[in-house]
Amino acid sequence: MLDPFPFPPPGALTAFTGPLSSKLSLPTLPLHAHEVVFALSFYVLVGKVFAPWISRRVVPQRYNALSSRTKINWDVHVVSFVQSCVICTMSLWVIFYDEERQSWRGSGAFGIDNWEKRVWGYTGATGLLQSFALAYFLWDLYMCSRYVHIFGWGMLAHAVSAVTVFSFGFRPFLYFYAPVFLLYELSSPFLNIHWFCDKLDLTGSVYQAINGALLTSTFFACRLIWGSYSSILVFRDIYKATSSGYTIPQYLADAVKDGMKAGDLSDTQAQTRAFMDVRYVPLWLAAIYLASNLVLNILNFWWFGKMVQTIRKRFDPPWGTKGIGPDVVHYQPPDPTFEKPKSVTTSVPGAPATLTGLSEEGLEVLGLGRKDASIKDARRRAEELMGEPVDSEPIVQRGVYADGHRSIEVSGSTATPARSTRSRRKA
């Protein structure tokens, strides 16, 4: 399939990228550089303009109340959601409708025939797909590098690997596998929805439960099963190329075959062999691809385990683990032999009050003594511990945790907005 992008590459941009592409041995880059620039501008626009604009209109109070750190994360998830929908649609379209690419498939599940075309073949449609993917990963690399304290080193490693793989694809190299591995992104929309559920107070809701099932199933199927199978195939084709003597350049005369016009990118058949006259897979390139693919697969398995663990924390047993583990607390029943004071007088002249139900231990946590306490002082101390106003009398409880440590917890209801709060202090 020819490149369906409606605009041809500008002459100035082609002239600018020409020397760079020759130096880096990326001959198809000038043909698609304008598409990389277009897609990169699109993702920047979504992150800087569209994400804040749509968020302030759909959930204005929630978005405006976010910290600057969380707003960055929110906008990144919007871009990720949009990108995953765009790139998956494009990948499926190329897989089902690019007839030239379909002819590169091997016979059977592990067919080795046509491996040369899978390694060095080119179509304009796969070039367009490669350009949109590279643009997103360049944007992702910038964001992960600038905000590594937010996204972590694992995401940065993922971005570096992805940029490396999709940059060297412009040799061209392994264009056949571009839509195959981009289908990893089928799980990304559900991953972003899961994150938004947490931020919109839908944690543990039926919506998050349904989305969690879709997330884990698509992640497992697309990244672990489909991804691992595809990795075996790409490793096989790279091994075939390196073991067949193509670690040194091979200049072949079969670029023109069956009357095809070699290098004619306006011909659907000729374009597939336009860059196959020199077939070369240096060992360093094979090593980079294999290492990057290995890193991505390891991260996928690690992320899947963390993802399942995170989702289960949102829900109650037996399917979830909410309230189970090191964070679970068991409150000790009140001592039946302990006689609670009916009233506690304050040392402040003219300000007597009662603290019904508070044990001596609880009063000490609030910074008060049996003979030096008042409701006002108790509430003030509780608000200091909880960092929020309390509109009901504080409740003091003693807890024993799974790891054996004990605590005194002061809880109450905040005034604005009305919700339960708890302040914890180890005993």
C-alpha positions as CSV (number, residue, x, y, z in Angstrom):
1,M,0.0,0.0,0.0
2,L,1.3,3.4,-0.9
3,D,1.7,6.1,1.7
4,P,-1.9,7.5,2.3
5,F,-0.7,10.7,4.0
6,P,-2.4,13.6,2.0
7,F,0.7,15.9,1.9
8,P,4.0,15.1,0.2
9,P,7.3,15.7,2.0
10,P,8.3,19.4,1.8
11,G,11.4,20.0,-0.2
12,A,13.1,22.1,2.5
13,L,12.5,19.3,5.1
14,T,13.7,16.7,2.7
15,A,16.9,18.6,2.0
16,F,17.4,19.1,5.7
17,T,17.0,15.5,6.7
18,G,18.8,14.1,3.6
19,P,22.4,14.4,4.9
20,L,21.3,13.2,8.4
21,S,19.6,10.2,6.9
22,S,22.6,9.3,4.8
23,K,24.9,9.6,7.7
24,L,22.7,7.4,9.9
25,S,21.8,5.0,7.1
26,L,18.1,5.9,7.4
27,P,17.1,6.3,3.7
28,T,13.3,6.3,4.3
29,L,13.4,9.1,6.9
30,P,13.2,12.0,4.3
31,L,10.1,10.3,2.9
32,H,8.4,10.5,6.3
33,A,10.0,13.2,8.3
34,H,7.1,15.6,7.7
35,E,4.8,12.9,9.1
36,V,7.0,12.6,12.2
37,V,6.8,16.4,12.7
38,F,3.0,16.4,12.1
39,A,2.4,13.6,14.6
40,L,4.8,15.1,17.2
41,S,3.0,18.5,16.9
42,F,-0.3,16.7,17.3
43,Y,0.7,15.0,20.5
44,V,2.2,18.2,22.0
45,L,-1.0,20.0,21.1
46,V,-3.1,17.3,22.8
47,G,-0.9,17.5,26.0
48,K,-0.6,21.3,26.2
49,V,-4.0,22.5,24.9
50,F,-6.6,19.8,24.5
51,A,-6.0,17.8,27.7
52,P,-6.4,20.9,30.0
53,W,-9.2,22.3,27.9
54,I,-11.4,19.2,27.9
55,S,-10.6,18.4,31.5
56,R,-11.7,21.8,32.8
57,R,-15.0,21.4,31.0
58,V,-15.8,17.8,31.9
59,V,-14.5,17.7,35.5
60,P,-13.6,21.3,36.3
61,Q,-13.6,21.1,40.1
62,R,-11.6,17.9,40.2
63,Y,-9.0,19.1,37.6
64,N,-8.5,22.5,39.1
65,A,-8.0,21.0,42.5
66,L,-5.2,18.8,41.4
67,S,-1.6,19.6,42.3
68,S,0.8,20.7,39.6
69,R,2.4,17.2,39.7
70,T,-0.9,15.4,39.3
71,K,-2.0,17.7,36.5
72,I,1.1,16.7,34.6
73,N,0.3,13.1,35.1
74,W,-3.3,13.7,34.2
75,D,-2.4,15.4,30.9
76,V,0.1,12.6,30.1
77,H,-2.6,10.0,30.5
78,V,-4.9,12.0,28.2
79,V,-2.2,12.0,25.5
80,S,-1.5,8.3,26.1
81,F,-5.2,7.5,25.7
82,V,-5.5,9.4,22.5
83,Q,-2.3,8.0,21.1
84,S,-3.2,4.4,21.9
85,C,-6.6,4.8,20.1
86,V,-5.0,6.4,17.1
87,I,-2.0,4.0,16.7
88,C,-4.1,0.8,17.3
89,T,-6.6,1.9,14.7
90,M,-3.7,2.6,12.2
91,S,-2.0,-0.7,13.0
92,L,-5.1,-2.8,12.5
93,W,-5.8,-0.9,9.3
94,V,-2.3,-1.7,8.0
95,I,-2.5,-5.4,9.0
96,F,-5.8,-6.0,7.3
97,Y,-5.6,-3.7,4.3
98,D,-1.9,-3.5,3.2
99,E,-1.9,-6.3,0.6
100,E,1.8,-6.0,-0.1
101,R,2.6,-6.5,3.5
102,Q,0.3,-9.4,3.8
103,S,2.3,-11.2,1.0
104,W,5.3,-11.1,3.3
105,R,3.8,-13.5,5.8
106,G,5.4,-17.0,6.1
107,S,3.6,-20.2,5.6
108,G,2.2,-21.7,8.8
109,A,2.6,-20.3,12.3
110,F,6.4,-20.2,12.1
111,G,7.0,-20.1,8.4
112,I,10.5,-18.9,7.5
113,D,9.8,-18.1,3.8
114,N,9.7,-14.5,2.7
115,W,12.0,-13.6,5.6
116,E,14.0,-11.2,3.4
117,K,10.9,-9.0,2.8
118,R,9.9,-9.1,6.5
119,V,13.4,-7.8,7.3
120,W,14.1,-5.2,4.5
121,G,10.7,-4.7,2.8
122,Y,9.0,-1.4,2.6
123,T,5.5,0.0,2.0
124,G,4.4,3.6,2.4
125,A,1.6,2.6,4.8
126,T,4.0,1.0,7.2
127,G,6.3,4.0,6.9
128,L,3.4,6.3,7.9
129,L,2.6,4.0,10.9
130,Q,6.3,4.0,11.9
131,S,6.3,7.8,11.8
132,F,3.4,8.3,14.1
133,A,4.8,5.7,16.5
134,L,8.3,7.4,16.6
135,A,6.7,10.8,17.1
136,Y,4.8,9.6,20.2
137,F,7.8,7.9,21.7
138,L,9.9,11.0,21.1
139,W,7.3,13.0,23.1
140,D,7.2,10.3,25.7
141,L,11.0,10.3,26.0
142,Y,11.0,14.0,26.6
143,M,8.3,13.8,29.3
144,C,9.9,10.8,31.0
145,S,13.3,12.5,31.0
146,R,12.0,15.9,32.3
147,Y,9.7,14.3,34.9
148,V,11.6,11.2,35.8
149,H,10.8,11.9,39.5
150,I,7.1,11.4,38.5
151,F,7.2,8.6,36.0
152,G,10.2,6.6,37.3
153,W,13.2,5.0,35.7
154,G,11.2,2.1,34.3
155,M,9.1,4.3,32.1
156,L,12.3,6.1,31.0
157,A,13.9,2.8,30.0
158,H,10.7,1.9,28.1
159,A,10.9,5.3,26.2
160,V,14.5,4.9,25.3
161,S,14.0,1.4,24.0
162,A,11.0,2.4,21.9
163,V,12.7,5.4,20.4
164,T,15.7,3.3,19.5
165,V,13.6,0.6,17.8
166,F,11.4,2.9,15.8
167,S,14.3,5.2,14.8
168,F,16.4,2.4,13.2
169,G,13.3,1.2,11.5
170,F,13.8,3.9,8.8
171,R,16.8,1.9,7.4
172,P,14.2,0.3,6.5
173,F,14.4,-2.6,8.9
174,L,11.6,-4.9,10.2
175,Y,8.8,-2.7,8.8
176,F,6.6,-5.9,8.8
177,Y,6.7,-6.0,12.6
178,A,5.8,-2.4,13.2
179,P,2.0,-2.9,13.4
180,V,2.5,-6.2,15.2
181,F,4.3,-4.7,18.2
182,L,2.3,-1.5,18.2
183,L,-0.8,-3.7,19.1
184,Y,0.8,-3.7,22.5
185,E,-1.1,-0.5,22.9
186,L,-4.5,-2.2,22.8
187,S,-4.3,-2.4,26.6
188,S,-3.3,1.3,27.1
189,P,-6.9,2.8,26.9
190,F,-8.0,0.6,29.7
191,L,-4.9,1.4,31.7
192,N,-5.6,5.1,31.4
193,I,-9.3,4.6,32.4
194,H,-8.2,2.7,35.5
195,W,-6.0,5.6,36.5
196,F,-8.8,8.2,35.9
197,C,-11.2,6.1,38.0
198,D,-8.8,6.5,41.0
199,K,-8.7,10.3,40.5
200,L,-12.5,10.6,40.1
201,D,-13.4,8.7,43.3
202,L,-14.5,5.6,41.4
203,T,-12.0,3.4,43.1
204,G,-13.6,0.0,43.7
205,S,-16.7,0.9,41.7
206,V,-18.3,-1.5,39.2
207,Y,-16.9,0.7,36.4
208,Q,-13.4,0.1,37.6
209,A,-14.1,-3.6,38.1
210,I,-15.3,-4.0,34.5
211,N,-12.4,-1.9,33.2
212,G,-9.9,-3.9,35.3
213,A,-11.1,-7.1,33.7
214,L,-10.7,-5.6,30.2
215,L,-7.3,-4.2,31.2
216,T,-5.8,-7.5,32.5
217,S,-7.2,-9.6,29.7
218,T,-6.0,-7.3,26.9
219,F,-2.6,-6.8,28.6
220,F,-2.1,-10.5,29.0
221,A,-3.3,-11.4,25.5
222,C,-1.6,-8.6,23.6
223,R,1.6,-8.0,25.5
224,L,2.4,-11.3,27.1
225,I,1.0,-13.9,24.7
226,W,1.0,-12.0,21.3
227,G,4.1,-10.1,22.2
228,S,6.1,-13.1,23.3
229,Y,5.1,-15.0,20.2
230,S,6.0,-12.1,17.9
231,S,9.3,-11.7,19.7
232,I,10.2,-15.3,18.8
233,L,9.3,-14.6,15.2
234,V,11.4,-11.4,15.0
235,F,14.3,-13.1,16.8
236,R,14.1,-15.9,14.2
237,D,14.2,-13.5,11.2
238,I,17.1,-11.5,12.6
239,Y,19.0,-14.7,13.3
240,K,18.3,-15.9,9.7
241,A,19.7,-12.6,8.3
242,T,22.8,-12.6,10.5
243,S,23.5,-16.3,10.0
244,S,23.1,-16.0,6.2
245,G,26.1,-13.7,5.8
246,Y,24.2,-10.3,5.9
247,T,26.4,-9.0,8.7
248,I,28.4,-7.5,5.8
249,P,26.6,-5.6,3.0
250,Q,25.3,-7.7,0.1
251,Y,24.5,-5.9,-3.1
252,L,21.9,-7.9,-4.9
253,A,20.6,-7.6,-8.5
254,D,17.1,-8.9,-7.8
255,A,15.8,-5.5,-6.9
256,V,14.3,-5.5,-10.4
257,K,12.3,-8.6,-10.9
258,D,9.2,-9.6,-12.9
259,G,9.3,-6.2,-14.7
260,M,9.1,-4.2,-11.5
261,K,10.5,-0.7,-11.5
262,A,13.1,-0.6,-8.7
263,G,12.8,2.5,-6.6
264,D,9.5,3.6,-8.0
265,L,7.6,4.6,-4.9
266,S,4.5,5.4,-6.9
267,D,4.1,1.7,-7.8
268,T,2.6,-0.6,-5.1
269,Q,4.8,-3.5,-6.0
270,A,8.0,-1.7,-6.8
271,Q,8.1,0.1,-3.5
272,T,8.4,-3.1,-1.6
273,R,11.9,-3.8,-3.0
274,A,12.9,-0.1,-3.4
275,F,15.4,-0.4,-0.6
276,M,16.3,-4.1,-0.9
277,D,19.2,-3.7,-3.3
278,V,21.6,-3.5,-0.3
279,R,20.8,-6.0,2.4
280,Y,22.8,-5.5,5.6
281,V,22.2,-6.3,9.3
282,P,25.2,-5.2,11.3
283,L,25.7,-7.1,14.5
284,W,25.3,-3.9,16.6
285,L,21.9,-3.3,15.0
286,A,20.8,-6.9,15.7
287,A,22.0,-6.5,19.3
288,I,20.2,-3.3,19.9
289,Y,16.9,-4.7,18.6
290,L,17.2,-7.9,20.6
291,A,18.2,-6.0,23.7
292,S,15.4,-3.4,23.4
293,N,12.8,-6.1,22.7
294,L,14.0,-8.1,25.7
295,V,13.8,-5.0,28.0
296,L,10.3,-4.3,26.8
297,N,9.2,-7.9,27.4
298,I,10.7,-8.0,30.9
299,L,9.0,-4.7,31.7
300,N,5.7,-6.1,30.4
301,F,5.8,-9.1,32.7
302,W,6.8,-7.0,35.6
303,W,4.1,-4.4,34.9
304,F,1.5,-7.2,34.6
305,G,2.3,-8.4,38.1
306,K,2.2,-4.9,39.6
307,M,-1.0,-4.1,37.7
308,V,-2.8,-7.1,39.0
309,Q,-1.6,-6.4,42.5
310,T,-2.7,-2.7,42.2
311,I,-6.2,-3.6,40.9
312,R,-6.8,-6.2,43.6
313,K,-6.1,-3.6,46.3
314,R,-9.1,-1.7,45.1
315,F,-11.6,-4.5,45.8
316,D,-12.7,-6.6,48.7
317,P,-11.9,-10.3,49.1
318,P,-12.2,-13.0,47.7
319,W,-11.1,-11.4,44.4
320,G,-9.5,-8.4,45.9
321,T,-7.0,-7.8,48.7
322,K,-8.5,-4.7,50.2
323,G,-8.0,-4.7,53.9
324,I,-5.6,-7.7,53.8
325,G,-1.8,-7.5,54.4
326,P,0.4,-5.2,56.3
327,D,-2.1,-2.4,56.2
328,V,-4.9,-4.3,57.9
329,V,-5.7,-3.1,61.4
330,H,-7.7,-4.9,64.1
331,Y,-9.2,-2.7,66.8
332,Q,-9.0,-4.0,70.4
333,P,-12.3,-4.3,72.2
334,P,-12.6,-2.0,75.2
335,D,-11.5,-3.4,78.5
336,P,-14.7,-4.4,80.4
337,T,-12.8,-3.9,83.7
338,F,-11.9,-0.3,82.9
339,E,-14.3,2.2,84.3
340,K,-14.6,5.2,82.0
341,P,-14.7,8.6,83.6
342,K,-18.1,10.2,83.5
343,S,-16.6,13.6,83.2
344,V,-13.2,15.2,83.0
345,T,-12.7,18.7,84.3
346,T,-10.4,21.2,82.7
347,S,-7.9,23.2,84.5
348,V,-9.0,26.3,82.6
349,P,-11.1,28.4,85.1
350,G,-14.7,28.6,84.1
351,A,-14.5,26.1,81.2
352,P,-15.7,22.7,82.5
353,A,-16.6,20.0,79.9
354,T,-17.1,16.3,79.5
355,L,-15.2,13.9,77.2
356,T,-17.6,10.9,77.3
357,G,-16.0,7.6,76.1
358,L,-12.4,8.8,76.0
359,S,-10.0,6.6,77.9
360,E,-7.0,8.0,79.8
361,E,-4.8,6.6,77.0
362,G,-6.8,8.4,74.4
363,L,-6.6,11.7,76.3
364,E,-2.8,11.4,76.5
365,V,-2.6,10.9,72.7
366,L,-4.6,14.2,72.3
367,G,-2.0,15.9,74.5
368,L,-4.4,16.1,77.5
369,G,-4.5,14.7,81.0
370,R,-7.4,13.4,83.0
371,K,-7.5,16.6,84.9
372,D,-6.5,18.9,82.1
373,A,-8.9,18.5,79.2
374,S,-11.8,20.1,77.4
375,I,-13.8,19.3,74.3
376,K,-12.3,22.4,72.6
377,D,-8.8,21.3,73.4
378,A,-9.4,17.7,72.3
379,R,-10.9,18.8,69.0
380,R,-8.0,21.3,68.4
381,R,-5.4,18.5,69.1
382,A,-7.3,16.1,66.8
383,E,-7.4,18.7,64.0
384,E,-3.7,19.2,64.4
385,L,-3.1,15.4,64.1
386,M,-5.4,15.0,61.1
387,G,-4.6,18.3,59.4
388,E,-8.3,19.0,58.8
389,P,-11.3,20.5,60.6
390,V,-13.4,18.1,62.6
391,D,-17.1,18.7,62.9
392,S,-17.9,15.8,65.3
393,E,-16.3,14.7,68.5
394,P,-13.1,12.8,68.0
395,I,-13.0,9.0,68.5
396,V,-9.9,7.4,69.9
397,Q,-9.2,3.7,69.2
398,R,-6.3,1.5,69.9
399,G,-5.2,-0.8,67.0
400,V,-3.0,-3.8,66.5
401,Y,-1.5,-4.3,63.1
402,A,-0.5,-7.5,61.2
403,D,3.2,-6.8,61.9
404,G,2.6,-6.6,65.6
405,H,2.9,-2.9,66.2
406,R,0.2,-1.0,68.1
407,S,-1.2,2.4,67.5
408,I,-3.7,5.0,68.8
409,E,-6.0,6.3,66.1
410,V,-8.0,9.5,66.3
411,S,-10.8,9.7,63.8
412,G,-13.6,12.1,63.1
413,S,-15.7,13.7,60.3
414,T,-14.3,16.7,58.4
415,A,-16.4,19.7,57.9
416,T,-15.6,20.5,54.3
417,P,-16.2,18.3,52.4
418,A,-18.0,15.9,54.8
419,R,-16.0,12.7,54.9
420,S,-14.3,10.4,57.4
421,T,-10.7,11.1,58.4
422,R,-8.3,9.3,60.5
423,S,-5.0,10.2,62.1
424,R,-2.7,7.5,63.2
425,R,0.0,7.5,65.8
426,K,2.1,4.5,67.0
427,A,1.7,3.6,70.6
